[in-house]
Amino acid sequence: MRLHIYHALDGEIVPKDVTHVIVDNNVTVIKKHAFALCELLVSLIMRDKVKRIEEYAFYNCIALRFLRLSKTLEYIGGYAFDQCESLEALFLPSTVKSIEYCAFFRCPSMRLIILPHDIDISKVGDGIIVKTAVYQIAEASGVAFERNRNMGDNYATVESIRRVYEWLIHHMDAALFHKLCYGSSVTTKQISDYLDEHGTDSALAIDTIHGMNPLHMLSMNPNAPPDTILTLFKANINAANVRDNRGKTPLYYALYHNPCAYVRMYSYLCEHTNTIENEIQSLLVIADDDSDADDDSDADDDSDGGGTPLHILAKNPFAPASTIAALLELKMEAAFSPDNEGFSPLDYAKEYNVEGLVAMIAVLCNHRNSTVPMVQKKVVEHSKKRQIQD
């Protein structure tokens, strides 16, 4: 793991082996080619002073999966995210006013993006979503770029560009609750007001494009506050047991995109296992191993070595230490559980999240009387495994 703090300084060179990035609070522009060819970059958190992402800023960041955009972002340059092959979604803020040509070109996994409703389409360049999953959805809906014969194959007609981008603005209009949950500035009050007006059953609404309910969308939204996610979760807990068209539950998305909310939902489930419905109790198992959720797709790649949620959080340098400690408190034995690679959450925290490691050790020390037998058992198991290997 290599963490980099990006300052956007003149002559600043981002290491090509960087895996995680935090953009400094004072940065207003992500410069041209800033992270280009950083093929190991997995996640980036952008602070809210960033107004512009220049062209080719994230070109060929093939491993990039998690990206929190600035809530005041206004401009996205040409080819800014070209060949970000692992990026599934971009939660665009309503402040975006201009997107240049091919901004999201060749992002085959990108299936979720909604243009701001008041964006001037004339300021959105040609082909921004060509060769993306969401463009395939558009084509299936009968909307596509049409080549301009007078200008060659590299240009689309103005009318077809307008139709595609109108579709990008409005394609989720039939799922208004989902669009609310997509918003970069979504609040607990907005969620509560919607539930009060439309009833808690609205939390079970499924959109026809992604097979998601609103909790899926909110859990995937990196801008959603934990309290807001928990409010929707509590409103209709049955929504947490639903799988989308990728076979994933809202808990799965929260684990990767909103770890604090994940732990709070997990804690709530643990506290109410005697009162909630039987099918909801299965979430405690599903959350521990989501690798069987989608046997006939590539979603198995997300299983992260067969680890527990504690493994996932321990490998997340952005996960707060208090959140990791809270999850450990719920399931103490998970600290010593090996994944398919033979590593425990303690092993991963040592490399990826030192503050989380310290917090985990503190929890274990506070419960040393109950954890000693666990440690002894793991030592014996590890010794036997080594003897077999030798």
N, C-alpha and C positions, 0 to 999 in steps of 0.2 A: 504494500500500500504506500502511495506517495501522495501526500496532501500538499496543495499549493494555494497560497493566498494571492489572488490576482489584484494588482494595483493599477494596471493600465499605464505603467510608466513608459516613457520613451526608451526604446531599446530593451524593454523587458522581454525575456525569452521564457516561455512556459516549457518546462521539461516534457519531452515527448512520452516519457513513461509515467506521467501524472495519472492518477486514478480518481482523485476527488478534488474539487475546487470550491473555494469560498471566495466570492467577489467582495473586495473591500468596500466598506460603507461609503467611501467617498467617490467611488467610480461612477461615472455617468455614461461612459461609452465602452462597449466591448469592441476592441479594435479589429481591423481587418486582419484575417488569418491568425487571430489571437490563439486559438486552440486547434487550428488546422493540423490534421494528421496526428492528433493525440489519440491513437487507436486504442489505448487502454483506459481512457477517461470513461468513468461509469456514472458519476453524478456531479452536479454543480448547483450551488445555491447562489442566486443573484439577489443582491440587495435592491431596495426600492428606489434608489436614486438613478439607476440605469435608465437612460432614455433611448439609447440607440445600440443596436447590434449591427456592426458593419459587415460588409460582404465577406463570404468565406470564413466567417468567424469560427464556425464549428465544422468546417469541411472535413469529411471522412472521419468523424468521431464515431466509428462503427460500433463501439461498445456503450455509448451513452444511452442510459435508460431513464435516469431521473433528472429532471431539470425544473427548477423553480424560477420562473421568470419574474422580473421586476413588475410591480403593480402600476408603475408609471411609464412603462415602455411605450414608445411612440413609433419607432422605426425599426424594420428588419431588412437588412440588405440582401442583395442578390446572392443566391447559392449559400446563404448563411448556414443552413443545416443540410446541405447537399451530402448525401450518402451517410446520414446518421441512421444506420440500418436497424438499430435496436430500439429506437425511440418510438413509443406507442402513442403518445399523446402530448399535445401542447395546450396548456390552459392559457389562452391569450387574454390579457386584460382588455377592458373596454377602451383604454387609452390609445391603443394601437391605431395609427392613422395612415401608415404607409408600409407596404410590403413589396419588395422588389422582385423581379423576375426569378423564377425557379428557387425561391427561398427554401422550400422543403423538398426539392427535387431528389428523387431516388432514395426516399425514406420508406422502404417497403412495409415496415411494421406500423407506420403511423396510420391509425384508424380513427383517431378522435381529435378533431380540431373544428372549432366554430368561429367564423369571422365575427368581429364586433358588429352589432346590428346597425350602427350608424356610420360605418366606415364608408368612405367615398371609393366606390369600386374603380374609378379611374386612376386611383393611386395604388392599385394592387396589380402587380406585374403579371405578365403572361406565364402560364405553366407552373405556378407555385406548388401545385400538388401532383404534378405528373410523376407517375411511377410510385405512388403511395397506395396504401390500403384504402384510404378514404376516397381516393379518385376511382378505384375499382368499384366502390359502393355507388359513387355518382354515376358511373357508366352503367351499372346495373339498373339504375333508376332512370336511364334514358338521357342523362346529361353528360356531355363530353365536349372537349375542345375540338373545333373543326378547323382544319388547316386552311390558311389563306393562300389560295392558288396564285394570287398576284405577287405574293411576297416570298413564296417558298415554303418548304415543309417545317421550317423552324418557327413559324409564326401562326397564331390562331386568329380567326376572325374576331372582330370586336364584339359582335353579337354573341358568339359562343362563349367568349370570356365572361361576358356579363351574365349569361345563364348559369355558368358553373359557379361563379362567385355569389350570385343570388342564392343558389342552392346551398353553398357553404354557410351562408348566413341563416337560412331558414330551414335546413333539413331536419333540425331537431324541434321545430315548432310544435309538433304534435305531442311533445313530451316536455311541457313547460316546467315541471318540477325538476327534471333533469337539467334543463338549461339554467335554472336557478342554482343548482348544485355545482354547475360548471364554472360559475362566476368567480373571478379572482378576488372579489371583495365580499363573498358570501358571509352572512352573519347568522348568529343563533336566532336573533329576532325574526329575520326573514324566513328561516325554516319553521319556527314556531307559528308565525302568522299564516304561512301556507297550510300547515297542518290544521290549525284552528278553522280555517275557511273550508278546506277540502276534506278533512277527516284523516284519521291515521291510516286508513286503507290506501291512501294515495302513496304511502311509502312502499307499497307493493307493486306500483305501476311499472310495467316493463316496456321499454322502448323497442320499436320494431327493427332498429338498425343494429344495435349492439347487444340486445337481450339483457340490458342492465336495468336494475331498479335505481331509484335516486341515491340509495345508500352506496351502491357501487360507485356512482359518479362522484359523490362527495368524498368517499374514502380515497379515491384516486387523485383528488384535487390537492396538490401540495400546498395550496393557500388556505385550505379549510381549517379553522381552529378546532382543536380537540373537543371543546365544549359543544361546538356546533354539530360535529359528527356524532357525539354521544347523545345529543338531543334527538336527532333523527333515529338513531339506533334504538333508544328507549321507547320511542313513539310506537314502533311496531317491530318487535324483536324478530318476528318471522322473516322480515326482509333480510336479515343477516344470514339466513340459511339458503338463499337463492344463488344459483350459479349463472353467470352470464354465458354468452355464446363461445367463450374461451374456457368454460368450465371453472371459473374463478368466483369465489365468494367475496363479499365486501371486506371481510376480515383479512383475506389475502392481500388485497390492495392496500388496506390500512397498514399492514405490516411493513410494506416497502415504501409507502409514500407518506404515511402519518403514524410513525411508531408510538407517539404519545397517546393518540386516539386508540390505536390497537390495544395497548396495555389496559387502558381504561375500559374498553369493551370486554376484553378478556376477563378482567377483574369482575365486572358486573355479571358476566355469565357464571363465573365461579361462585359468586355470592348467591346466585339465584338458581342453582342447579336443582333444588328441591321443588321449585315452584314453576319453572318454565317447562314448555312442552318437550316431550322426549326427543323429537327430531332436532330441537335446538341444542340439546345436550351434546349431540354428535359434533357440534362445532368445535368443542374443546379438543377433539381428536383431529378433525379436519385442519384446524389451525396449526396443529403440530406437524402435520405432514400433508401438504397439498399436492404432492407429486403424482397422486393417482387421480387427480381431478379431471384429467383430459387425456386419456390413454391414446386417442387417435389423432393427436395434434402435437405441435412442437412445444406445448406448454410444459412438458416434462422437464425441459431445460431450466425451468424456474425453480426446481426443487432444491437447488443449492446443496447438493451432496446429501440429501436425506436428513438434514438437520432440523432442530426444533426452532421455534420462534426466537429463542434466546440466542441460538447460533446466528440467525439473521441480524438481530440487533447488535450483537457483539462485533459483527463485521461492518456495521454502519458507523462511520466516524462522525456522522451528524446526529446520531441518536443520543439524547441527553442521558447522562450517567444516572440520574434519578429514575428515568424510565426503565433503563436496564435493570436497576436494583429492584424496582417495583415488580417487574416480571419475574425476577429470580425469587422474590418473596412468595410468589404464587406457586412456584414449582421448583423447590430447592434442588432436587436431584438433577435437574436439567443442566446445572453448572458443570457436571462431570460426564454428561452423556456424549459419547463420540458420534460424529456423523460418519458418512460413508468413507471419508478420507481419514478417519481415525482421530479427528481433532475435536476438542471440547469447546464450548463457548469461552472458557477461560483462555484457551490457546489463541482464539481469534481476537479476543479483547486485548490481549498483550500486543498484538500487531496493529489492530485497527482503531481501538478506542481505549486508550490508557486510563482516562478518567472513568470509563465504564468498568474497567478491570479493578480499579481501586474501590469503586462502589460495590462491586460484587464481592471482593475480599472482605469488605466491612460487613456486608450482610452475612457472609459465611462465618465470620468471627463472632458475630452476635448470636448466631445459632450453632456454635461449635459443638454443643452437646448432641445435637440432632444430626449434624453433618459428619461427624467422625466416622460412624459406621459406613456412610456412603463413600467416604474417602478410602477407607480400608478395603471396601469391596472393589472399588475401581482399581486400586493398586494391585490387588490379587488378579483381577481380570486382565489388566495390562501385562502383568508378569507372565501369565499363562499364554497370552497372545504372542509375546516375544519368544517364549520357549518353543512354540509351534513354528514360528517363522524361522528360528535358528535351526 
